[in-house]
């Protein structure tokens, strides 16, 4: 039991973010945020992840992560806790 609690605690300490599945007219993608530590200051960055539709060999990635366009604005309290319901725009290069 104690070992299981330590395992959960270890995973929580290693957690960097969370993603939600979204869908648009162009297909499914992931939207969420990652948290980074810059010199002791934690910073939450909104990102989107799309499947790599140009994968033609095993050396190319399965998914590609992008900075979300709305992350340039100062995050609101709602944005800090849950991703916005606003649909992200899928880059034409991934369609």
NORCORLIN-V393416 format. One record per pair of residues at least 24 apart in sequence whose C-alpha atoms are under 10 Angstrom apart, sorted by sequence separation. I is the first residue (numbers start at 1). J is the second residue. D is the distance in Angstrom with one decimal. If there is no record, write none. Layout:
I,J,D
I,J,D
//
This chain:
27,51,9.4
46,70,7.6
47,71,7.8
45,70,10.0
46,71,5.4
66,91,9.8
22,48,9.7
45,71,6.6
46,72,9.1
17,44,8.5
19,46,9.8
21,48,9.9
44,71,9.2
45,72,9.3
16,44,9.3
17,45,9.1
18,46,10.0
19,47,8.8
20,48,9.4
21,49,9.6
17,46,9.5
18,47,9.9
19,48,8.4
20,49,10.0
46,75,9.2
17,47,9.9
19,49,8.8
45,75,9.3
64,94,9.4
44,75,8.8
30,63,9.9
46,79,8.9
29,63,9.5
31,65,9.6
33,67,9.3
46,80,9.3
30,65,9.1
31,66,9.7
33,68,9.0
44,79,9.8
45,80,9.5
32,68,8.9
44,80,7.6
47,83,9.8
31,68,8.4
46,83,8.2
33,71,9.5
54,93,8.8
48,88,7.7
50,90,7.9
53,93,8.6
54,94,7.5
47,88,9.7
48,89,9.4
49,90,9.4
50,91,9.0
52,93,9.4
53,94,5.8
54,95,9.2
48,90,9.0
52,94,6.6
53,95,7.0
51,94,7.6
52,95,9.2
50,94,7.5
51,95,9.6
50,95,9.8
33,79,9.6
32,79,9.9
33,80,8.9
33,81,9.8
33,82,9.1
32,82,8.1
33,83,7.8
32,83,6.0
31,83,7.3
32,84,9.0
31,84,9.1
31,85,9.8
31,87,9.1
31,88,7.9
30,88,9.5
29,88,9.1
29,90,8.4
20,82,9.5
28,90,9.5
19,82,9.8
20,83,8.0
22,85,9.1
24,87,7.1
26,89,9.2
27,90,8.5
18,82,9.5
19,83,8.6
22,86,9.9
23,87,8.1
24,88,8.2
25,89,9.9
26,90,7.1
18,83,9.5
22,87,7.8
23,88,9.2
24,89,8.3
25,90,9.3
26,91,9.5
22,88,8.7
24,90,8.1
26,92,9.2
27,94,9.8
26,94,9.0
27,95,8.3
26,95,6.6
//
